[in-house]
Amino acid sequence: MTSAYVIVGAGLAGAKAAETLRARGYGGPLVLIGDERERPYERPPLSKGYLQGKHERSKIYVHSASWYASHDVTLRLGTRVTALDPAAHTVTLDDGTRLDYAKLLLTTGSSPRPLPVPGADLAGVHYLRRVEESDRLKEAFRPDARVVVIGAGWIGLEAAAAAQAAGAQVTVLEAAELPLLRVLGPEVAQVFADLHRAHGVDLRLGVEVVEIAEHAGRVSGGRLGDGSFVGADEVLVGIGITPNTGLASDAGLTVDDGVVTDEHLRTSAADVYAAGDVANARHPFLGRHIRVEHWANALNQPQTAARSMLGEDVPYDRLPYFYTDQYDLGMEYTGYVEPDGYDRVVFRGDVGKREFIAFWLAGGRVVAGMNVNVWDVVSPIQEMIRSRAVVDPARLADPDTPLAAVTS
């Protein structure tokens, strides 16, 4: 019997890899394994439209329920892979079954980082990664409920916006001096602090949660490092995610903040690939390894991994991209910059009205750009980044200068 191509992880990344394998002509056995009981779905709606009740549940799924059978994809849900043996080319499932594979793709994703304080396991303490968790938050975000969000990252802020829209009393607790500080830097992070405060969120920065308090077996609030207390009916923890590397690590693959791959998404083990949140992949344009935790990466990277599994010589070199919707603010970000990787930010447009583009510059070159309530500019921003051209900051800031003309 011909060994199968096996994909471990049945989220967006796994589903897009399966789709690509079939579209590129692979006709052999194909098995997609996931530990959730839901068929593959997209996660952004869980903190955006679906959480807010704007989108029906049917909108979150990657494919129709019939797609997998019609494309001869064996979909094994509610199943956990407990072991990987690269030498034998086998995986072991939680029921003891062993599957042979010809090629294996790891799209195991990531898990929310738990809050390491007493009381973090109380009823009423939530995390947001799976659709059932979004369902529970929908019920929790009710008018006049006291909702405390711990962590002012993307998930925390999007959920805070959803809770506020539902009429809840929202408090956001963040250890850093500004929300999204490591991602955006102080120049742009202030925009999101102002946004949430303008919509009535009690945003408390530079604070430490040391305990989740309990009353009658349920959460009653959070105690801070300065001794103060914040009452809560519901608490959402959003302090980051951790890549699910246990399977790869136990199998002896190279792991370093994710499963390490080359630009073709090949791991250190022959015939084993990785993509999505779990992959720390070498990026040929950036010249370094990066791990990207956003939707566009889970959408596009597995397509390259699938082609690599088929022997095609294609590197993954898309620039990182992500987006958010909070209240009346829509944003797209493209590029890559670390907290100490830029020397100035140039704004084009009206920051006060939240209609602008921000550009991060290093050595006079644009390394990342973010458009806020300004549309159809991602492509020219990406072209500017890829050109590596030194730009004139005055022309970059001038809205009368077309973006395509800045580097000419």
C-alpha positions in Angstrom: 0.0 0.0 0.0 1.3 3.5 -0.9 2.2 5.5 2.2 0.1 8.6 2.7 0.9 12.3 2.8 -0.1 13.1 6.3 -0.9 16.6 7.7 -0.9 17.0 11.5 -3.1 19.9 12.5 -6.5 20.5 11.0 -6.8 24.3 11.1 -6.6 26.8 8.3 -3.0 25.9 7.6 -3.6 22.2 7.4 -6.7 22.6 5.2 -4.9 24.9 2.7 -2.1 22.5 2.5 -4.5 19.7 1.6 -6.2 21.9 -0.9 -2.9 22.8 -2.6 -1.7 19.2 -2.7 -4.9 18.2 -4.6 -4.8 21.3 -6.8 -1.2 20.6 -7.8 -2.0 17.1 -8.9 -1.2 14.8 -5.9 -3.5 11.9 -6.3 -2.3 9.6 -3.5 -3.6 9.0 0.0 -4.0 12.2 2.0 -4.8 12.3 5.7 -5.6 15.4 7.7 -5.6 14.9 11.5 -6.9 17.4 14.1 -7.5 17.2 17.8 -10.6 19.5 17.5 -14.0 18.0 16.6 -14.8 20.9 14.3 -13.7 20.7 10.7 -11.0 23.2 9.8 -12.0 26.8 10.4 -10.4 30.3 10.4 -9.6 31.9 13.7 -9.7 35.7 13.1 -13.5 35.7 13.2 -13.4 34.3 16.7 -12.2 37.7 18.0 -13.8 39.8 15.3 -17.0 39.3 13.4 -18.2 36.0 14.8 -17.6 37.2 18.4 -19.5 40.3 17.7 -22.4 38.4 16.2 -21.9 39.9 12.7 -21.0 36.6 11.0 -22.8 33.3 11.1 -20.9 30.2 12.3 -21.0 28.8 8.7 -18.7 31.7 7.6 -15.7 30.5 9.7 -15.1 27.2 7.9 -12.3 26.8 5.3 -14.2 24.4 3.2 -17.7 23.0 3.0 -18.4 19.8 5.0 -18.5 17.8 1.8 -15.2 19.1 0.4 -13.0 16.6 2.1 -14.9 13.5 0.9 -15.2 14.9 -2.6 -11.4 15.5 -2.7 -10.6 12.2 -1.2 -9.1 13.7 1.9 -9.3 11.5 5.0 -10.3 13.9 7.8 -9.7 12.5 11.2 -11.1 14.9 13.8 -11.0 14.6 17.6 -7.7 12.7 17.2 -4.4 13.6 18.7 -1.0 12.5 17.3 1.0 11.3 20.3 4.3 10.4 18.7 6.3 11.0 15.5 9.1 8.7 14.4 11.0 10.3 11.5 13.3 7.3 11.0 10.4 4.9 10.6 8.2 7.5 8.8 5.3 6.8 11.2 3.0 8.7 13.5 1.1 7.2 16.4 -2.4 8.3 17.3 -4.0 8.5 20.7 -5.9 5.3 20.1 -2.6 3.5 19.5 -3.0 3.4 15.7 0.3 3.8 13.7 0.2 5.5 10.3 3.0 5.3 7.7 3.7 8.5 5.9 5.7 9.3 2.7 5.7 13.0 3.5 4.5 14.7 6.7 3.5 18.3 7.3 3.2 19.8 10.8 0.6 22.5 11.1 0.1 22.1 14.8 -0.4 25.8 15.5 -0.1 27.3 19.0 -1.8 27.5 22.3 -2.7 30.4 24.6 -0.1 31.1 27.3 -1.7 30.4 30.7 -1.8 33.1 33.3 0.7 32.0 36.0 -1.1 33.3 39.1 -3.4 31.8 41.8 -7.0 31.6 40.8 -6.3 31.4 37.0 -8.3 28.2 36.7 -11.5 29.6 38.3 -14.9 29.5 36.5 -15.3 32.7 34.5 -11.6 32.9 33.4 -11.5 32.5 29.6 -9.0 32.1 26.8 -9.7 32.6 23.1 -8.3 30.1 20.6 -11.1 27.8 19.7 -14.6 28.4 18.4 -16.3 27.0 21.6 -14.3 29.6 23.6 -15.6 32.3 21.3 -19.1 31.0 21.9 -18.6 31.2 25.7 -17.4 34.8 25.4 -20.5 35.7 23.3 -22.6 34.7 26.3 -20.3 36.4 28.8 -20.2 39.7 26.9 -23.6 40.9 28.1 -24.9 44.4 29.0 -23.4 45.8 32.2 -21.2 42.7 32.8 -17.8 43.6 34.3 -15.3 42.2 31.8 -11.6 42.3 32.6 -9.1 41.6 29.8 -5.6 40.7 30.8 -3.2 41.6 28.0 -3.4 44.4 25.5 -2.3 42.4 22.4 -4.4 41.9 19.3 -6.7 39.3 20.7 -7.2 41.2 24.0 -7.9 44.5 22.2 -10.3 43.0 19.6 -12.1 41.1 22.4 -12.3 44.3 24.5 -13.9 46.1 21.5 -16.4 43.3 21.1 -17.3 43.4 24.8 -17.7 47.1 24.8 -19.9 46.9 21.7 -22.1 44.4 23.7 -22.6 46.9 26.5 -20.2 45.5 29.0 -18.0 47.5 31.4 -14.5 46.8 30.1 -11.2 47.0 31.9 -7.9 46.1 30.1 -4.9 45.4 32.2 -1.5 45.5 30.5 2.0 45.1 32.0 3.7 47.3 29.4 3.5 51.1 29.2 1.3 50.9 26.1 -0.8 48.3 24.2 1.0 46.5 21.4 4.2 48.2 22.4 6.6 45.4 21.2 4.8 45.1 17.9 4.3 48.8 17.0 6.6 50.8 19.2 5.6 53.8 21.3 4.9 56.1 18.3 2.0 54.0 16.9 1.0 52.1 20.0 -0.4 55.3 21.5 -3.0 55.3 18.7 -4.6 52.1 20.1 -4.4 53.4 23.7 -6.3 56.5 22.7 -8.8 54.5 20.6 -9.9 52.3 23.5 -10.1 55.1 26.0 -12.2 57.1 23.6 -14.7 54.2 23.5 -15.0 54.0 27.3 -12.5 51.2 28.1 -10.7 51.5 31.4 -7.2 50.9 30.1 -4.7 50.4 32.9 -1.0 50.2 31.8 2.1 49.2 33.6 0.2 47.0 36.0 0.8 43.4 37.2 -2.0 40.9 37.9 -0.9 38.8 40.9 -4.1 36.9 41.7 -7.5 36.1 40.4 -9.9 36.4 43.3 -12.8 34.0 43.9 -16.3 34.2 45.3 -18.6 31.2 45.5 -16.4 29.2 43.2 -16.2 31.9 40.5 -14.0 34.7 39.5 -14.8 37.9 41.3 -11.9 40.1 40.1 -8.2 40.6 39.8 -5.7 41.8 42.4 -2.8 43.9 41.2 0.7 44.2 42.3 0.1 47.5 44.0 -2.6 46.0 46.2 -5.5 47.4 44.3 -8.5 45.3 43.2 -10.5 45.3 39.9 -13.9 43.6 40.2 -14.9 41.3 37.4 -17.7 38.9 36.4 -15.7 37.6 33.5 -11.9 37.6 32.8 -10.3 37.0 29.4 -6.6 36.2 29.4 -4.7 37.2 26.3 -1.0 37.3 27.2 0.3 35.6 24.1 0.6 32.1 22.5 3.2 29.3 22.5 3.9 27.2 19.4 2.8 23.6 19.8 6.3 22.0 19.3 6.1 19.1 21.7 5.6 16.5 19.0 8.5 17.8 17.0 10.7 18.2 20.0 10.1 14.7 21.2 10.9 13.4 17.8 14.3 15.1 17.8 13.6 17.8 15.2 15.4 21.1 15.6 13.1 23.4 17.7 13.9 27.0 18.6 10.8 29.2 19.2 9.0 26.9 16.8 9.9 24.1 14.5 12.9 25.4 12.6 12.7 25.1 8.8 14.5 26.4 5.7 12.9 28.7 3.2 11.1 25.7 1.6 9.5 24.8 4.9 11.6 21.7 5.3 12.5 20.7 8.9 15.7 19.0 10.1 14.1 15.6 9.5 13.8 14.2 6.0 10.3 14.3 4.5 8.9 16.4 7.4 7.8 19.9 6.8 6.2 22.6 9.0 4.0 25.7 8.3 1.9 28.2 10.1 2.2 29.4 13.7 4.5 26.5 14.6 7.1 27.1 11.9 10.2 29.2 12.6 11.1 29.6 8.9 14.1 31.2 7.2 12.8 34.2 5.2 15.0 34.7 2.1 14.2 38.4 1.8 14.7 39.2 5.5 17.7 37.0 5.7 16.8 35.5 9.0 14.4 33.0 10.7 11.0 34.4 11.7 7.9 32.9 13.2 4.6 34.6 12.2 1.4 34.1 14.2 -1.1 35.7 11.9 -3.8 34.6 9.5 -2.1 35.5 6.2 0.8 33.3 7.2 -1.5 30.3 8.0 -3.2 31.0 4.7 -0.2 31.2 2.4 2.7 29.4 3.9 1.2 25.9 3.8 0.7 26.4 0.0 4.5 26.6 -0.3 5.0 23.7 2.0 2.7 21.6 0.0 4.5 22.4 -3.2 7.8 21.6 -1.5 6.4 18.2 -0.5 5.7 17.6 -4.2 9.3 18.4 -5.1 8.8 21.9 -6.4 11.7 24.4 -5.7 9.7 27.3 -4.3 10.8 29.4 -1.3 8.3 31.2 0.9 9.2 34.9 0.7 5.9 36.7 1.3 6.2 39.7 3.6 4.3 39.3 6.8 0.9 40.8 6.8 -1.9 41.2 9.4 -5.0 43.2 10.0 -7.4 44.2 12.7 -10.8 45.8 13.1 -11.6 47.6 16.3 -14.6 49.9 16.7 -14.4 52.2 13.6 -10.7 51.5 13.0 -9.6 49.2 10.3 -5.9 48.5 9.9 -3.5 46.6 7.7 0.2 46.0 8.5 2.8 44.7 6.2 6.6 44.1 6.6 8.7 43.1 9.6 10.4 45.1 12.2 11.6 44.2 15.7 11.3 46.6 18.7 14.9 47.9 18.2 15.0 47.4 14.4 14.0 50.9 13.3 15.2 54.4 13.9 12.2 56.5 13.0 8.5 56.4 12.2 7.1 58.7 9.4 3.3 59.4 9.3 1.3 60.3 6.2 -2.2 61.6 6.8 -4.2 62.6 9.9 -3.3 60.6 13.0 -5.8 62.4 15.2 -8.6 61.3 12.8 -7.1 57.9 12.6 -6.8 58.1 8.8 -3.1 57.7 8.1 -0.2 55.5 7.0 2.7 54.9 9.3 6.1 53.8 7.9 8.9 52.3 10.0 12.4 53.3 8.7 15.8 51.7 9.3 18.8 53.4 7.7 16.5 55.5 5.6 14.7 52.4 4.1 11.1 51.4 4.7 10.9 48.1 6.6 7.2 48.1 7.5 4.1 50.1 6.9 0.6 50.3 8.5 -2.4 51.8 6.9 -5.2 52.9 9.2 -8.6 53.6 7.5 -6.7 54.2 4.3 -7.2 51.5 1.7 -5.6 49.9 -1.4 -2.1 50.8 -0.4 -0.7 47.4 0.7 0.9 46.6 -2.7 2.8 49.9 -3.1 4.0 49.6 0.5 5.3 46.1 -0.1 7.0 47.3 -3.3 8.6 50.1 -1.3 9.9 47.6 1.3 11.2 45.2 -1.4 13.0 47.9 -3.3 15.2 48.6 -0.3 15.5 52.1 -1.6 16.5 55.0 0.6 13.5 57.3 0.8 13.0 61.0 1.4 11.0 61.3 4.6 9.4 64.5 3.4 8.1 62.9 0.2 7.0 59.8 2.2 4.9 62.0 4.5 3.4 64.1 1.7 -0.1 62.7 0.8 0.2 64.6 -2.5 3.1 62.4 -3.5 1.9 59.0 -4.9 3.5 56.2 -3.0 4.8 54.7 -6.2 6.7 58.0 -6.8 8.5 58.1 -3.4 11.2 55.7 -4.5 11.5 57.0 -8.1 
